[in-house]
């Protein structure tokens, strides 16, 4: 029936978007790894800029999780990093998606604030989760120093590169991220 075909198309779209985001995350992580920026107490993963994508599509949530998991495996991370790194990314992606949902119900000024805050969940999640992982998986310490350096790296990756990406993609969001769930952030509210 027509309804079944529409549902199948939504599922295919969702899976395709998630797979593309995962693949981009892995490639960008491997590039950062080649420059020595993907792990350790000082890290600026270019792939973390993608953590703003849940603002456009919920398909980014599993895409970022799988991308981080595969990126950590491919870059030779220790097992605790392979487990907890993707979990931190998942927590951040869920937070960013939550901000996008909140922005859709607000007037222009509050909605615009949610756009600017969209990198905050991944910055906080990684700044809290990753430092103990670095200490216990790699012997990098002290934890407070790693918390400062990881958070600063996330501010660069998510806060600067991520916001640049978010504002660059906003013009094309309807063609890049057609509604998989019937939800779009209203540009008149969020991007002023």
Backbone as a chain_set.jsonl record, in Angstrom:
{"seq": "XXXXXXXXXXXXXXXXXXXXXXXXXXXXXXXXXXXXXXXXXXXXXXXXXXXXXXXXXXXXXXXXXXXXXXXXXXXXXXXXXXXXXXXXXXXXXXXXXXXXXXXXXXXXXXXXXXXXXXXXXXXXXXXXXXXXXXXXXXXXXXXXXXXXXXXXXXXXXXXXXXXXXXXXXXXXXXXXXXXXXXXXXXXXXXXX", "coords": {"N": [[0.834, -1.188, 0.0], [0.229, 2.374, -0.207], [0.898, 3.703, 2.166], [2.643, 1.851, 3.385], [4.777, 1.902, 1.603], [5.618, 4.53, 1.89], [6.479, 4.492, 4.566], [8.55, 2.644, 4.353], [10.291, 4.073, 2.702], [10.944, 6.173, 4.458], [12.326, 4.743, 6.408], [14.506, 3.786, 4.918], [15.681, 6.217, 4.187], [16.381, 7.205, 6.748], [18.235, 5.214, 7.623], [20.165, 5.496, 5.604], [21.036, 8.149, 5.968], [22.096, 7.904, 8.585], [24.158, 6.039, 8.113], [25.808, 7.445, 6.306], [26.626, 9.594, 7.922], [27.981, 8.178, 9.92], [30.074, 7.101, 8.377], [31.376, 9.465, 7.525], [32.19, 10.409, 10.038], [34.048, 8.423, 10.808], [36.041, 8.679, 8.782], [36.878, 11.363, 9.177], [37.842, 11.125, 11.788], [39.995, 9.38, 11.406], [41.624, 10.995, 9.831], [42.232, 13.044, 11.685], [43.56, 11.409, 13.498], [45.83, 10.729, 12.014], [47.25, 13.067, 12.237], [47.833, 13.04, 14.871], [45.849, 13.962, 16.575], [43.554, 12.688, 17.447], [43.395, 11.241, 19.799], [44.426, 10.902, 23.258], [45.452, 13.256, 25.861], [45.365, 15.779, 24.79], [43.293, 16.563, 22.356], [41.794, 17.153, 19.25], [39.31, 16.363, 17.567], [38.262, 16.383, 14.341], [35.994, 15.172, 13.505], [34.179, 15.472, 15.571], [32.845, 17.806, 15.085], [30.641, 17.063, 13.707], [28.784, 16.462, 15.61], [26.773, 18.296, 15.867], [24.855, 17.647, 14.064], [22.534, 16.169, 14.932], [20.786, 18.219, 15.405], [19.546, 18.676, 13.044], [18.624, 16.163, 12.112], [17.334, 13.162, 13.519], [18.568, 10.854, 12.733], [21.232, 11.238, 12.886], [21.987, 10.54, 15.425], [22.302, 7.597, 15.91], [24.145, 7.365, 13.852], [26.374, 8.94, 14.622], [27.107, 7.581, 16.952], [27.787, 4.962, 15.995], [29.765, 5.725, 14.162], [31.707, 6.856, 15.877], [32.326, 4.621, 17.423], [33.399, 2.835, 15.434], [35.443, 4.483, 14.472], [37.068, 4.724, 16.755], [37.848, 2.062, 17.064], [39.209, 1.659, 14.62], [41.295, 3.487, 14.901], [42.847, 2.327, 16.798], [42.283, 2.465, 19.55], [42.176, 1.934, 23.136], [40.296, -0.618, 24.885], [38.485, 0.435, 26.967], [38.152, 3.031, 25.949], [37.017, 2.495, 23.499], [34.574, 1.603, 24.344], [33.497, 3.628, 26.134], [33.944, 6.095, 24.834], [32.226, 6.217, 22.47], [29.817, 6.147, 23.931], [29.87, 8.592, 25.296], [29.693, 10.275, 23.084], [27.187, 9.507, 22.148], [25.531, 10.362, 24.289], [25.98, 13.13, 24.104], [24.957, 13.58, 21.506], [22.266, 12.936, 21.843], [21.572, 14.969, 23.619], [21.943, 17.251, 21.995], [20.007, 16.759, 20.039], [17.757, 16.906, 21.672], [17.83, 19.647, 22.298], [17.249, 20.657, 19.773], [14.612, 19.827, 19.451], [13.432, 21.27, 21.522], [13.887, 23.836, 20.564], [12.14, 23.964, 18.447], [9.725, 24.59, 19.53], [9.782, 27.138, 20.471], [9.78, 30.781, 20.482], [11.368, 33.242, 18.305], [13.79, 34.45, 19.587], [14.422, 32.786, 21.962], [14.614, 30.313, 20.58], [16.743, 30.731, 18.859], [18.77, 30.851, 20.731], [18.919, 28.16, 21.506], [20.044, 27.073, 19.221], [22.636, 28.138, 19.28], [23.48, 26.925, 21.608], [23.656, 24.283, 20.909], [26.156, 22.821, 20.534], [26.904, 22.353, 23.145], [26.001, 20.002, 24.723], [27.625, 17.735, 23.64], [30.17, 18.746, 24.249], [30.159, 18.911, 27.062], [29.543, 16.212, 27.746], [31.76, 14.748, 26.713], [33.831, 16.075, 28.045], [33.39, 15.265, 30.637], [33.187, 12.406, 30.633], [35.429, 11.341, 29.184], [38.031, 12.087, 30.381], [38.463, 10.363, 32.801], [38.614, 7.93, 31.423], [40.912, 8.297, 29.882], [42.791, 8.374, 31.945], [42.57, 5.797, 33.203], [42.709, 3.954, 31.097], [44.912, 4.674, 29.559], [46.773, 5.76, 31.236], [47.09, 8.468, 31.356], [47.302, 11.476, 32.976], [47.082, 14.175, 35.351], [43.547, 13.622, 36.114], [42.082, 16.013, 36.232], [43.579, 17.724, 34.601], [43.312, 16.47, 32.118], [40.568, 16.781, 31.886], [40.342, 19.523, 31.48], [41.851, 19.864, 29.081], [40.583, 18.099, 27.256], [38.012, 19.171, 27.239], [38.572, 21.736, 26.201], [39.482, 20.969, 23.642], [37.107, 19.913, 22.655], [35.558, 22.213, 22.657], [36.77, 23.573, 20.576], [36.375, 21.694, 18.446], [33.544, 21.069, 18.487], [32.233, 23.423, 19.367], [33.293, 25.524, 17.807], [34.059, 24.559, 15.089], [31.805, 22.919, 14.763], [29.595, 24.694, 15.035], [30.106, 26.353, 12.844], [29.717, 24.492, 10.806], [26.986, 23.87, 11.298], [25.694, 26.339, 10.739], [26.475, 26.62, 8.091], [25.187, 24.496, 6.851], [22.511, 25.032, 7.221], [21.052, 26.351, 5.216], [20.704, 24.377, 3.356], [19.374, 22.338, 4.603], [16.814, 21.173, 4.227], [17.031, 19.773, 1.842], [19.278, 18.166, 2.308], [18.625, 16.856, 4.658], [15.906, 15.626, 4.55], [12.723, 15.305, 6.051], [12.721, 12.652, 8.153], [11.216, 11.979, 10.231], [9.122, 13.688, 10.192], [9.788, 16.1, 11.306], [11.102, 19.315, 11.397], [13.275, 21.936, 12.171], [12.094, 25.151, 12.415], [13.285, 27.553, 10.345], [12.837, 30.277, 10.499], [12.454, 30.657, 13.156], [14.727, 29.575, 14.446], [17.192, 30.312, 13.248], [18.103, 33.054, 13.345]], "CA": [[0.0, 0.0, 0.0], [0.937, 3.642, -0.273], [1.435, 3.972, 3.501], [3.786, 0.969, 3.603], [5.878, 2.392, 0.775], [6.104, 5.761, 2.508], [7.21, 4.091, 5.767], [9.784, 2.012, 3.904], [11.153, 5.162, 2.24], [11.45, 6.869, 5.643], [13.331, 3.875, 7.033], [15.686, 3.791, 4.056], [16.271, 7.54, 4.35], [16.97, 7.251, 8.084], [19.424, 4.359, 7.623], [21.152, 6.087, 4.703], [21.613, 9.311, 6.647], [22.915, 7.415, 9.696], [25.353, 5.404, 7.55], [26.678, 8.501, 5.756], [27.197, 10.327, 9.05], [28.961, 7.277, 10.524], [31.237, 7.034, 7.487], [32.083, 10.753, 7.641], [32.82, 10.463, 11.356], [35.22, 7.543, 10.777], [37.067, 9.28, 7.923], [37.42, 12.546, 9.849], [38.623, 10.655, 12.943], [41.26, 8.835, 10.903], [42.444, 12.149, 9.431], [42.743, 13.633, 12.931], [44.51, 10.45, 14.055], [47.069, 10.846, 11.242], [47.943, 14.245, 12.751], [48.004, 12.864, 16.304], [44.859, 14.773, 17.284], [42.328, 11.937, 17.705], [43.379, 10.624, 21.119], [45.347, 11.486, 24.224], [44.841, 14.318, 26.671], [45.107, 16.924, 23.911], [42.681, 16.017, 21.143], [40.841, 17.97, 18.498], [38.774, 15.496, 16.522], [37.446, 17.11, 13.364], [34.725, 14.445, 13.433], [33.273, 15.941, 16.608], [32.021, 18.885, 14.525], [29.397, 16.434, 13.241], [27.848, 16.264, 16.722], [25.65, 19.24, 15.746], [23.896, 17.139, 13.083], [21.22, 15.824, 15.481], [19.914, 19.386, 15.352], [18.819, 18.571, 11.777], [18.009, 14.856, 11.897], [17.611, 12.169, 14.561], [19.413, 9.799, 12.164], [22.613, 11.512, 13.285], [22.274, 9.946, 16.738], [23.003, 6.319, 15.73], [25.287, 7.571, 12.958], [27.513, 9.412, 15.414], [27.511, 6.5, 17.858], [28.477, 3.932, 15.21], [30.981, 6.34, 13.629], [32.696, 6.961, 16.953], [32.737, 3.25, 17.74], [34.279, 2.341, 14.366], [36.627, 5.351, 14.447], [37.937, 4.352, 17.873], [38.432, 0.759, 16.747], [40.152, 1.823, 13.508], [42.485, 4.232, 15.314], [43.609, 1.549, 17.764], [42.021, 2.891, 20.931], [42.037, 0.898, 24.156], [38.922, -1.094, 25.043], [37.602, 1.387, 27.664], [37.877, 4.153, 25.041], [36.101, 1.973, 22.479], [33.26, 1.486, 24.982], [32.983, 4.86, 26.731], [33.991, 7.206, 23.869], [30.946, 6.286, 21.762], [28.733, 6.471, 24.866], [29.91, 10.045, 25.494], [29.178, 10.869, 21.849], [25.743, 9.23, 22.147], [24.913, 11.277, 25.263], [26.023, 14.465, 23.501], [24.039, 13.627, 20.357], [20.899, 12.981, 22.388], [21.384, 16.32, 24.154], [21.792, 18.182, 20.872], [18.683, 16.494, 19.463], [16.793, 17.476, 22.614], [17.824, 21.1, 22.099], [16.546, 20.952, 18.515], [13.18, 19.663, 19.709], [13.019, 22.416, 22.341], [13.916, 25.036, 19.709], [10.988, 23.966, 17.541], [8.544, 25.058, 20.257], [10.054, 28.457, 21.039], [9.763, 31.933, 19.59], [12.65, 33.46, 17.64], [14.973, 34.662, 20.427], [14.816, 31.557, 22.664], [14.987, 29.263, 19.631], [18.092, 31.057, 18.413], [19.663, 30.472, 21.823], [19.111, 26.715, 21.438], [20.983, 26.821, 18.123], [23.975, 28.459, 19.776], [23.817, 25.98, 22.677], [23.657, 22.911, 20.392], [27.387, 22.062, 20.772], [27.174, 22.195, 24.573], [25.911, 18.624, 25.237], [28.807, 16.902, 23.398], [31.322, 19.302, 24.969], [30.05, 18.485, 28.462], [29.606, 14.749, 27.844], [33.14, 14.311, 26.516], [34.655, 16.654, 29.1], [33.165, 14.514, 31.883], [33.377, 10.963, 30.468], [36.712, 10.937, 28.601], [39.219, 12.167, 31.25], [38.758, 9.129, 33.544], [39.009, 6.903, 30.465], [42.321, 8.545, 29.563], [43.574, 8.011, 33.134], [42.595, 4.367, 33.505], [43.03, 3.153, 29.91], [46.195, 5.046, 28.975], [47.684, 6.287, 32.252], [47.241, 9.909, 31.164], [46.731, 12.163, 34.127], [45.944, 13.918, 36.234], [42.226, 13.684, 35.498], [41.651, 17.412, 36.098], [44.249, 18.287, 33.427], [42.638, 15.907, 30.942], [39.236, 17.397, 31.794], [40.531, 20.854, 30.881], [42.307, 19.774, 27.691], [39.539, 17.464, 26.433], [36.934, 20.155, 27.094], [39.034, 22.76, 25.251], [39.454, 20.356, 22.315], [35.701, 19.818, 22.257], [35.109, 23.574, 22.344], [37.257, 23.848, 19.213], [35.728, 20.787, 17.49], [32.074, 21.193, 18.475], [31.793, 24.804, 19.551], [33.696, 26.389, 16.678], [33.847, 23.873, 13.807], [30.426, 22.441, 14.719], [28.677, 25.804, 14.738], [30.342, 26.749, 11.449], [29.012, 23.478, 10.009], [25.551, 24.043, 11.499], [25.215, 27.505, 9.998], [26.702, 26.383, 6.663], [24.203, 23.519, 6.354], [21.115, 25.437, 7.46], [20.402, 26.707, 3.953], [20.456, 23.161, 2.575], [18.897, 21.285, 5.501], [15.63, 20.449, 3.726], [17.442, 18.826, 0.805], [20.214, 17.212, 2.888], [17.983, 16.11, 5.744], [14.442, 15.627, 4.452], [12.116, 14.802, 7.298], [12.547, 11.219, 8.36], [10.2, 11.804, 11.274], [8.15, 14.76, 10.106], [10.222, 17.217, 12.145], [12.124, 20.248, 10.938], [13.349, 23.158, 12.947], [11.663, 26.271, 11.609], [14.419, 28.461, 10.177], [12.476, 31.632, 10.922], [12.578, 30.708, 14.601], [15.999, 29.129, 14.994], [18.417, 30.789, 12.615], [18.158, 34.509, 13.187]], "C": [[0.876, 1.247, 0.0], [1.601, 3.992, 1.069], [2.661, 3.129, 3.813], [5.002, 1.45, 2.827], [6.487, 3.658, 1.382], [6.935, 5.44, 3.757], [8.55, 3.465, 5.393], [10.77, 3.076, 3.433], [11.743, 5.939, 3.415], [12.538, 6.059, 6.324], [14.625, 3.857, 6.229], [16.42, 5.129, 4.184], [17.011, 7.643, 5.675], [18.272, 6.445, 8.122], [20.534, 4.928, 6.74], [21.826, 7.285, 5.347], [22.536, 8.865, 7.777], [24.226, 6.813, 9.185], [26.328, 6.445, 6.992], [27.363, 9.283, 6.871], [28.254, 9.468, 9.742], [30.235, 7.224, 9.68], [32.054, 8.326, 7.543], [32.826, 10.851, 8.967], [34.109, 9.633, 11.357], [36.342, 8.192, 9.969], [37.706, 10.492, 8.601], [38.233, 12.178, 11.088], [39.97, 10.122, 12.491], [42.19, 9.948, 10.41], [43.043, 12.811, 10.664], [43.789, 12.718, 13.561], [45.854, 10.522, 13.33], [47.908, 12.043, 11.699], [48.173, 14.171, 14.261], [47.005, 13.633, 17.15], [43.624, 13.996, 17.722], [42.276, 11.313, 19.093], [44.44, 11.266, 21.999], [44.677, 12.631, 24.957], [44.596, 15.58, 25.856], [44.59, 16.356, 22.597], [41.685, 17.006, 20.554], [40.384, 17.095, 17.338], [37.891, 16.324, 15.606], [36.051, 16.487, 13.29], [33.725, 14.922, 14.476], [32.435, 17.134, 16.153], [30.675, 18.34, 14.071], [28.371, 16.258, 14.357], [26.728, 17.297, 16.735], [24.566, 18.7, 14.811], [22.581, 16.634, 13.676], [20.268, 17.018, 15.549], [19.055, 19.344, 14.096], [18.053, 17.263, 11.625], [18.325, 13.91, 13.047], [18.457, 11.001, 14.043], [20.881, 10.012, 12.529], [22.97, 10.83, 14.597], [22.932, 8.569, 16.587], [24.214, 6.451, 14.804], [26.533, 8.012, 13.702], [28.028, 8.326, 16.349], [28.331, 5.447, 17.104], [29.785, 4.486, 14.635], [32.072, 6.455, 14.67], [33.226, 5.584, 17.341], [33.738, 2.728, 16.711], [35.56, 3.173, 14.271], [37.598, 5.01, 15.566], [38.591, 2.998, 17.639], [39.52, 0.923, 15.683], [41.403, 2.593, 13.908], [43.248, 3.55, 16.442], [43.436, 1.977, 19.205], [41.936, 1.68, 21.859], [40.556, 0.569, 24.351], [38.031, -0.129, 25.838], [37.233, 2.597, 26.796], [36.906, 3.735, 23.944], [34.682, 1.872, 23.043], [32.715, 2.86, 25.38], [33.038, 6.078, 25.811], [32.691, 7.324, 23.081], [29.765, 6.603, 22.68], [28.688, 7.976, 25.15], [29.343, 10.758, 24.268], [27.662, 10.678, 21.756], [25.002, 10.173, 23.102], [24.865, 12.695, 24.693], [25.051, 14.614, 22.346], [22.588, 13.694, 20.823], [20.588, 14.36, 22.961], [21.167, 17.347, 23.06], [20.43, 18.006, 20.214], [17.595, 17.067, 20.362], [16.698, 18.984, 22.492], [17.087, 21.472, 20.813], [15.04, 20.828, 18.697], [12.655, 20.842, 20.528], [12.948, 23.682, 21.499], [12.683, 25.109, 18.823], [9.722, 24.496, 18.208], [8.699, 26.467, 20.812], [9.892, 29.548, 19.991], [11.183, 32.237, 19.156], [13.854, 33.612, 18.567], [15.347, 33.415, 21.222], [15.245, 30.446, 21.718], [16.396, 29.488, 19.123], [19.125, 30.684, 19.472], [19.941, 28.974, 21.798], [20.075, 26.336, 20.317], [22.403, 27.031, 18.619], [24.421, 27.497, 20.868], [23.974, 24.543, 22.174], [24.986, 22.163, 20.555], [27.647, 21.745, 22.248], [27.038, 20.754, 25.08], [27.119, 17.741, 24.9], [30.062, 17.428, 24.101], [31.309, 18.803, 26.412], [30.207, 16.974, 28.608], [31.043, 14.251, 27.71], [34.065, 14.845, 27.608], [34.527, 15.924, 30.424], [33.561, 13.042, 31.733], [34.815, 10.593, 30.076], [37.912, 11.061, 29.546], [39.479, 10.934, 32.127], [39.166, 7.966, 32.636], [40.491, 7.061, 30.119], [43.221, 8.119, 30.719], [43.701, 6.504, 33.272], [42.923, 3.486, 32.305], [44.448, 3.418, 29.401], [47.206, 5.566, 29.999], [47.946, 7.777, 32.113], [46.586, 10.612, 32.346], [47.483, 13.452, 34.389], [44.612, 14.146, 35.512], [41.782, 15.123, 35.284], [42.297, 18.059, 34.877], [43.605, 17.777, 32.145], [41.253, 16.504, 30.771], [39.329, 18.763, 31.128], [40.885, 20.727, 29.405], [41.267, 19.13, 26.767], [38.399, 18.456, 26.193], [37.338, 21.249, 26.116], [39.057, 22.219, 23.822], [38.044, 20.236, 21.778], [35.119, 21.197, 21.936], [35.549, 23.946, 20.929], [36.465, 23.013, 18.198], [34.231, 21.039, 17.357], [31.632, 22.647, 18.474], [32.127, 25.711, 18.396], [33.382, 25.701, 15.351], [32.395, 23.407, 13.664], [29.425, 23.537, 14.395], [28.866, 26.324, 13.321], [29.602, 25.781, 10.521], [27.496, 23.657, 10.097], [25.014, 25.209, 10.676], [25.446, 27.37, 8.493], [25.641, 25.466, 6.071], [22.763, 23.992, 6.457], [20.375, 25.771, 6.172], [19.967, 25.468, 3.171], [19.805, 22.048, 3.388], [17.706, 20.517, 4.949], [15.992, 19.476, 2.61], [18.416, 17.779, 1.351], [19.555, 16.295, 3.914], [16.469, 16.175, 5.626], [13.867, 14.891, 5.653], [11.974, 13.292, 7.292], [11.455, 10.975, 9.387], [9.166, 12.917, 11.263], [8.541, 16.003, 10.875], [11.285, 18.032, 11.422], [12.1, 21.44, 11.859], [13.002, 24.301, 12.01], [12.78, 27.315, 11.531], [14.076, 29.879, 10.621], [12.601, 31.773, 12.427], [14.018, 30.527, 15.055], [17.232, 29.817, 14.438], [18.394, 32.275, 12.346], [19.353, 35.042, 13.888]], "O": [[2.091, 1.18, 0.182], [2.717, 4.51, 1.103], [3.612, 3.613, 4.427], [6.124, 1.411, 3.331], [7.706, 3.835, 1.388], [7.98, 6.052, 3.978], [9.565, 3.725, 6.039], [11.961, 2.99, 3.733], [12.911, 6.323, 3.377], [13.548, 6.606, 6.764], [15.716, 3.908, 6.798], [17.647, 5.158, 4.278], [18.146, 8.117, 5.718], [19.294, 6.939, 8.6], [21.711, 4.848, 7.091], [23.048, 7.425, 5.282], [23.641, 9.39, 7.915], [25.286, 7.053, 9.764], [27.538, 6.332, 7.189], [28.549, 9.598, 6.773], [29.313, 9.976, 10.113], [31.342, 7.295, 10.213], [33.283, 8.284, 7.603], [33.962, 11.323, 9.013], [35.141, 10.088, 11.85], [37.482, 8.245, 10.433], [38.929, 10.634, 8.601], [39.213, 12.852, 11.403], [40.986, 10.388, 13.133], [43.408, 9.849, 10.557], [44.237, 13.108, 10.686], [44.789, 13.194, 14.097], [46.904, 10.391, 13.96], [49.131, 12.034, 11.564], [48.653, 15.131, 14.863], [47.276, 13.929, 18.314], [42.72, 14.583, 18.316], [41.204, 10.892, 19.529], [45.247, 12.072, 21.535], [43.51, 12.946, 24.724], [43.713, 16.369, 26.191], [45.336, 15.751, 21.827], [40.864, 17.6, 21.253], [40.993, 17.088, 16.269], [36.892, 16.897, 16.042], [35.061, 17.177, 13.047], [32.52, 14.781, 14.27], [31.417, 17.441, 16.774], [29.682, 19.066, 14.05], [27.213, 15.94, 14.086], [25.81, 17.183, 17.548], [23.465, 19.248, 14.772], [21.57, 16.666, 12.974], [19.064, 16.836, 15.732], [17.961, 19.908, 14.074], [16.954, 17.249, 11.072], [19.466, 13.858, 13.505], [19.006, 10.24, 14.839], [21.678, 9.075, 12.485], [24.146, 10.57, 14.853], [24.037, 8.381, 17.095], [25.197, 5.725, 14.96], [27.627, 7.511, 13.441], [29.236, 8.166, 16.521], [29.43, 5.088, 17.524], [30.8, 3.79, 14.624], [33.237, 6.181, 14.383], [34.424, 5.406, 17.56], [34.805, 2.235, 17.076], [36.636, 2.632, 14.018], [38.811, 5.004, 15.358], [39.758, 2.806, 17.978], [40.62, 0.389, 15.828], [42.466, 2.384, 13.324], [44.192, 4.123, 16.987], [44.369, 1.859, 20.0], [41.661, 0.561, 21.427], [39.681, 1.371, 24.026], [36.9, 0.112, 25.416], [36.125, 3.124, 26.902], [36.071, 4.529, 23.511], [33.706, 2.035, 22.312], [31.598, 3.217, 25.005], [32.253, 7.009, 25.988], [32.106, 8.405, 23.02], [28.812, 7.257, 22.255], [27.611, 8.566, 25.236], [28.6, 11.731, 24.398], [26.942, 11.583, 21.333], [23.957, 10.719, 22.747], [23.844, 13.376, 24.786], [24.394, 15.646, 22.211], [21.781, 14.43, 20.255], [19.475, 14.864, 22.809], [20.304, 18.216, 23.181], [19.772, 18.989, 19.87], [16.623, 17.646, 19.875], [15.606, 19.546, 22.574], [16.383, 22.48, 20.766], [14.277, 21.631, 18.158], [11.566, 21.352, 20.263], [12.057, 24.509, 21.692], [12.228, 26.201, 18.483], [8.75, 24.815, 17.524], [7.833, 26.94, 21.548], [9.868, 29.286, 18.788], [12.117, 31.562, 19.591], [14.865, 32.946, 18.345], [16.506, 33.006, 21.168], [16.17, 29.7, 22.039], [17.162, 28.536, 18.971], [20.228, 30.25, 19.142], [21.072, 28.553, 22.041], [20.838, 25.38, 20.453], [23.273, 26.188, 18.4], [25.619, 27.274, 21.039], [24.386, 23.67, 22.938], [24.952, 20.941, 20.706], [28.529, 20.943, 22.557], [27.912, 20.313, 25.826], [27.611, 17.047, 25.79], [30.92, 16.643, 24.503], [32.325, 18.331, 26.922], [30.923, 16.507, 29.493], [31.493, 13.425, 28.505], [34.979, 14.146, 28.045], [35.444, 15.956, 31.245], [34.207, 12.489, 32.623], [35.356, 9.617, 30.596], [38.769, 10.178, 29.512], [40.624, 10.488, 32.197], [39.966, 7.118, 33.03], [41.232, 6.08, 30.069], [44.297, 7.563, 30.495], [44.804, 5.983, 33.44], [43.379, 2.358, 32.493], [45.108, 2.518, 28.881], [48.369, 5.789, 29.662], [48.906, 8.298, 32.679], [45.426, 10.348, 32.664], [48.441, 13.762, 33.681], [44.557, 14.771, 34.454], [41.167, 15.43, 34.263], [41.656, 18.85, 34.185], [43.378, 18.539, 31.206], [40.803, 16.715, 29.645], [38.485, 19.115, 30.304], [40.292, 21.404, 28.565], [41.092, 19.565, 25.629], [37.887, 18.566, 25.079], [36.529, 21.653, 25.281], [38.691, 22.932, 22.887], [37.808, 20.432, 20.586], [34.282, 21.326, 21.043], [34.791, 24.56, 20.177], [35.949, 23.546, 17.216], [33.715, 21.201, 16.251], [30.775, 23.052, 17.689], [31.332, 26.578, 18.036], [32.554, 26.181, 14.577], [31.82, 23.488, 12.579], [28.518, 23.343, 13.584], [27.894, 26.697, 12.664], [28.943, 26.202, 9.571], [26.804, 23.6, 9.081], [23.996, 25.078, 9.997], [24.697, 27.941, 7.7], [25.24, 25.638, 4.92], [21.878, 23.403, 5.836], [19.181, 25.495, 6.061], [18.99, 25.503, 2.423], [19.697, 20.921, 2.905], [17.597, 19.314, 5.183], [15.324, 18.455, 2.447], [18.392, 16.629, 0.912], [19.889, 15.115, 4.02], [15.807, 16.722, 6.508], [14.479, 13.965, 6.188], [11.2, 12.729, 6.517], [10.843, 9.907, 9.418], [8.413, 13.073, 12.224], [7.705, 16.883, 11.08], [12.253, 17.481, 10.899], [11.037, 21.9, 12.276], [13.565, 24.401, 10.92], [13.167, 27.89, 12.548], [14.957, 30.607, 11.078], [12.829, 32.873, 12.932], [14.484, 31.238, 15.946], [18.245, 29.889, 15.134], [18.643, 32.706, 11.22], [19.586, 36.251, 13.877]]}, "num_chains": 1, "name": "protein.A"}
